[in-house]
Amino acid sequence: MVELITRDLTVKAADAVLVQEADMRLAPGELIALLGPNGAGKTSLLRAALGLEKRAGGTATLDGADTAHLSPMQRARLVAYLPQQRPLAWPNTVRDVVALGRYAYGAAPGRLSAADAAAVEAAIAQCDLSDLAGRETDTLSGGELARVHCARAFASETPLLIADEPVAALDPRHQFRVMDIVRDFVAKGGGALVVLHDIALAARYASRMVWMKQGRIIADGRPEETLTEQRMADVYGVRARIAGRTVEIEGAL
């Protein structure tokens, strides 16, 4: 079973500590919501865990290997990563963008093996994009484009998915559609870690919540265990009503 594990992971920028001694584990069968205010260190934790950002201390392993020593192709066969910024350098068809998910296997748009083409078509269908497969990406809505990026990730057929704010700026309907897709990926045996700012959305979908504040992981557990009114006050500085997995934000403290 492929797992991403960090122990005492620390990230610094000059004299600033961005992440301090973070312990985290992602395995298949889990949908983890990574939560915390802006500047809490969430993106730095993800990038350092994947070996994309230098760590100042601690360890990060993926399938037992130090992530800092993995080649891009090795990493891309184990985990699909959707960063916050997902620019497309030029307009391409949806199918060609999704095909970029096969680069770890030596494929390129227009030069797909039968196995590559099958993976691309399966990802397109999984994300409900079959009717849009021939469209140029610059003609899509934000919600449609978000699903294209999910499909590109799924085309890589990795056991793990890490997505940094995949539903940012989407309307509620498209937020649900994207999170439904991620939940389906997990139900089929994958493992997903998703950065979210919508606590109600996180509570609805996550099997675990990892909470960060000022570079530290301060809680890690099931929503029923970690989602409390006091934690909302401590982490976000807001008053909230919590009933099971239902969250109502009442205002700032």
VEXKEBA-801129 format. One line per 10 residues: number of its first residue (from 1); their letters; for each residue x, y, z of C-alpha. Coordinates in pm, 1 decimal, always signed. Each point is the difference from the previous one (the first is absolute). Layout:
# residues N
NUM = a = X:Y:Z | ... .
This chain:
# residues 253
1 = mvelitrdlt = +0.0:+0.0:+0.0 | +143.0:+335.8:-108.6 | +12.1:+253.9:+283.5 | +126.3:+356.6:+30.4 | +145.2:+49.8:+348.5 | +168.0:+299.3:+161.6 | +169.5:+2.0:+338.9 | +117.8:+315.6:+173.8 | -9.6:+178.1:-336.4 | +128.3:+356.1:+26.4 .
11 = vkaadavlvq = +15.3:+265.1:-271.9 | +173.6:+335.9:+31.2 | +36.2:+310.1:-216.4 | +296.2:+203.3:+120.9 | -72.3:+44.4:+372.5 | -373.3:-71.9:-29.4 | -131.0:-343.7:+94.1 | -277.5:-89.6:-245.6 | -65.0:-353.9:+122.7 | +114.4:-137.5:+334.6 .
21 = eadmrlapge = +41.6:-368.4:+83.7 | -302.2:-121.0:-196.9 | -104.6:-364.2:+19.5 | -246.3:-105.0:-268.4 | -104.2:-318.7:-179.4 | -202.3:-50.3:-318.8 | -102.5:-348.8:-108.9 | -254.5:-152.3:-238.4 | -354.3:-3.2:+134.7 | +23.1:+344.4:+159.9 .
31 = liallgpnga = -134.0:+338.9:-101.2 | +188.5:+251.7:+213.8 | -91.3:+367.6:+19.1 | +298.9:+220.3:+83.3 | -133.4:+309.5:+175.4 | +133.0:+326.4:+134.5 | +1.7:+373.0:-67.4 | +206.4:+165.3:-270.5 | +366.7:-10.8:+94.7 | -37.6:-305.7:+222.8 .
41 = gktsllraal = +256.9:-194.7:-205.3 | -229.5:-238.5:-187.0 | +153.5:+40.7:-346.3 | +355.6:-9.3:+137.0 | -83.6:-322.6:+183.8 | -135.1:-161.2:-316.4 | +289.4:+108.2:-219.6 | +265.5:-104.2:+251.6 | -176.9:-331.2:+58.7 | +16.1:-67.4:-374.1 .
51 = glekraggta = +363.9:+101.9:-28.5 | -85.4:+310.0:-204.4 | +120.9:+241.9:+267.8 | +313.1:-32.8:+211.8 | -58.9:-107.4:+357.5 | +206.6:+125.4:+290.8 | -54.9:-310.3:+210.3 | -192.1:-321.9:+40.5 | -86.1:-264.2:-257.9 | -248.3:-49.6:-282.2 .
61 = tldgadtahl = -45.7:-335.2:-170.9 | -218.9:-120.6:-284.8 | -34.1:-375.2:-34.9 | +296.3:-24.5:+238.7 | +232.0:+221.2:-208.3 | +127.2:+343.1:+100.6 | -204.0:+240.3:-212.2 | +296.2:+234.7:-40.6 | +177.4:-272.4:-199.5 | -285.7:-95.3:-232.0 .
71 = spmqrarlva = +13.6:+97.0:-365.9 | -301.2:+187.9:-137.8 | -111.0:-314.5:-184.3 | +32.2:-219.8:+308.4 | -202.2:+247.3:+204.3 | -263.5:+42.1:-270.4 | -66.5:-374.9:-9.1 | -76.8:-3.7:+373.7 | -186.5:+324.0:+66.1 | -191.7:+249.2:-212.5 .
81 = ylpqqrplaw = +48.3:+358.9:+119.3 | -230.5:+288.6:-84.7 | +162.4:+325.2:+119.8 | -189.5:+320.4:+74.5 | +105.0:+154.8:-329.0 | -76.6:-219.6:-300.6 | +68.7:+218.9:-303.0 | -31.9:-132.8:-352.1 | +265.8:+155.8:-219.9 | -216.6:-5.2:-310.5 .
91 = pntvrdvval = -348.6:-120.3:-98.7 | -26.5:-372.1:-53.3 | -284.0:-242.0:-27.7 | -129.4:-160.0:+317.6 | +120.5:-339.8:-119.9 | +354.1:+127.7:-60.5 | +17.7:+164.1:+343.4 | -119.4:-317.6:+168.8 | +260.3:-194.6:-201.0 | +272.0:+201.6:+176.3 .
101 = gryaygaapg = -71.4:-222.4:+298.3 | +172.1:-284.7:-184.8 | +339.7:+171.1:-28.9 | +144.2:-215.0:+280.5 | -41.3:-297.1:-232.1 | +178.8:+168.5:-289.2 | -317.9:+100.6:-178.9 | -82.0:+331.9:-164.0 | -319.3:+133.2:-160.6 | -28.0:-142.5:-348.9 .
111 = rlsaadaaav = +235.7:-288.6:+83.3 | -202.6:-216.5:+236.3 | +26.9:-375.4:+24.1 | -318.0:-201.0:+28.6 | +45.0:-15.4:+378.9 | +59.3:+376.6:+19.8 | -304.4:+76.4:-214.7 | -216.4:-228.6:+212.5 | +115.0:+174.2:+319.3 | -74.9:+341.9:-149.4 .
121 = eaaiaqcdls = -348.3:-98.6:-114.9 | -75.7:-159.6:+337.0 | +105.2:+319.3:+182.0 | -210.3:+214.4:-234.2 | -303.6:-218.2:+66.9 | +69.2:-7.7:+374.5 | -10.8:+380.3:+11.6 | -307.3:+24.2:-224.3 | +186.0:+172.6:-282.5 | -82.2:-224.5:-295.3 .
131 = dlagretdtl = -217.2:+263.3:-166.5 | +278.5:+258.6:+40.5 | +297.9:-213.3:-106.4 | +47.4:+184.3:-331.0 | -50.2:+350.3:+140.5 | +285.1:+248.1:+43.0 | +74.6:+59.2:+366.6 | -20.5:+379.2:-35.0 | -371.8:-35.9:-79.9 | -84.6:-178.8:+325.1 .
141 = sggelarvhc = -151.5:+132.1:+320.6 | +197.0:-6.2:+322.6 | -190.3:-304.8:+121.9 | +58.3:-187.5:-324.1 | +369.8:+85.5:+5.3 | +29.6:-122.7:+359.1 | -135.0:-336.4:-113.7 | +251.3:-4.6:-286.5 | +285.4:+34.7:+248.6 | -148.0:-280.5:+209.7 .
151 = arafasetpl = -19.1:-218.4:-309.4 | +363.4:+76.4:-84.3 | +93.4:-116.3:+350.3 | -209.7:-316.9:-23.9 | +145.3:-85.4:-341.4 | +331.2:-63.9:+175.5 | -164.1:-292.5:+184.0 | +189.0:+73.4:+320.8 | -107.5:-140.5:+336.2 | +15.4:+343.6:+166.5 .
161 = liadepvaal = -133.7:+346.0:-83.4 | +100.6:+330.6:+159.7 | -202.9:+305.7:-98.4 | +70.5:+350.9:+128.5 | -327.9:+195.1:+5.4 | -161.0:-181.6:-295.8 | -338.1:+169.7:+55.1 | +122.9:+355.5:+54.1 | -221.8:+260.5:-173.4 | -256.4:-261.8:-107.6 .
171 = dprhqfrvmd = -371.3:+37.2:+66.6 | -156.5:-249.7:+246.6 | -131.0:-233.0:-270.7 | +341.0:-42.2:-159.6 | +167.5:-31.4:+339.8 | -224.1:-299.0:+68.9 | +67.6:-148.2:-343.8 | +377.0:+18.0:+45.1 | -13.4:-141.2:+352.3 | -234.0:-278.1:-115.6 .
181 = ivrdfvakgg = +264.0:-93.9:-257.3 | +271.0:-6.6:+267.9 | -220.8:-206.7:+232.8 | -64.3:-247.6:-281.6 | +376.7:-31.0:-55.9 | +43.2:-87.6:+368.3 | -292.8:-243.6:-5.1 | +176.7:-187.7:-279.8 | +314.5:-42.7:+210.6 | +189.1:+326.4:-34.9 .
191 = galvvlhdia = +117.1:+236.2:+269.5 | -55.0:+377.0:-19.8 | +122.8:+300.7:+194.2 | -184.5:+321.2:-86.4 | +62.1:+352.9:+125.7 | -333.9:+167.0:+66.8 | -114.0:+330.5:+148.5 | -369.2:-92.0:+13.1 | -30.3:-177.6:+334.9 | -355.2:-118.6:-67.9 .
201 = laaryasrmv = +114.7:-156.9:-326.9 | +294.4:-164.3:+175.7 | -228.3:-138.4:+271.7 | -234.8:-140.9:-263.6 | +265.7:-193.1:-190.9 | +307.1:-63.9:+215.0 | +71.2:-319.7:+187.6 | +276.5:+187.3:+184.6 | +71.0:+364.3:+72.2 | +354.7:+129.9:+45.5 .
211 = wmkqgriiad = +5.1:+345.9:+157.0 | +293.7:+242.3:-29.7 | +74.7:+326.3:+177.3 | +319.6:+204.4:-20.3 | +193.2:-278.2:-170.0 | -100.1:-276.2:+240.2 | -245.2:-288.0:-28.1 | -214.5:+47.8:+307.9 | -259.7:-274.1:-57.4 | -44.3:-307.1:-220.2 .
221 = grpeetlteq = -304.7:-225.1:+17.2 | -353.7:-70.5:-110.8 | -235.4:+298.5:-37.7 | -200.4:-122.6:+298.7 | +316.2:+18.9:+211.2 | +167.9:+318.0:-122.0 | -273.6:+231.3:-129.9 | -105.2:+203.7:+303.2 | -116.0:+352.2:+70.6 | +311.1:+60.9:+207.5 .
231 = rmadvygvra = +228.2:-114.8:-282.3 | -175.1:+231.0:-247.0 | +59.9:+283.4:+243.9 | +364.8:-95.1:+58.7 | +92.6:-61.0:-364.9 | -215.3:+249.5:-191.3 | -104.1:+252.4:+263.0 | -371.4:-47.0:-71.3 | -309.2:-95.0:+193.2 | -161.2:-313.2:-137.7 .
241 = riagrtveie = -279.8:-240.7:+82.2 | +90.9:-365.5:-48.5 | -257.1:-279.9:-7.9 | +154.9:-325.9:-113.3 | +146.6:+86.1:-340.9 | -214.4:+309.5:-43.8 | +184.1:+330.5:+29.3 | -153.4:+345.6:+29.7 | +237.0:+297.7:+13.6 | -149.6:+280.8:+206.8 .
251 = gal = +271.9:+263.5:-26.4 | +345.2:+112.6:+106.3 | +105.1:-2.4:+364.3 .
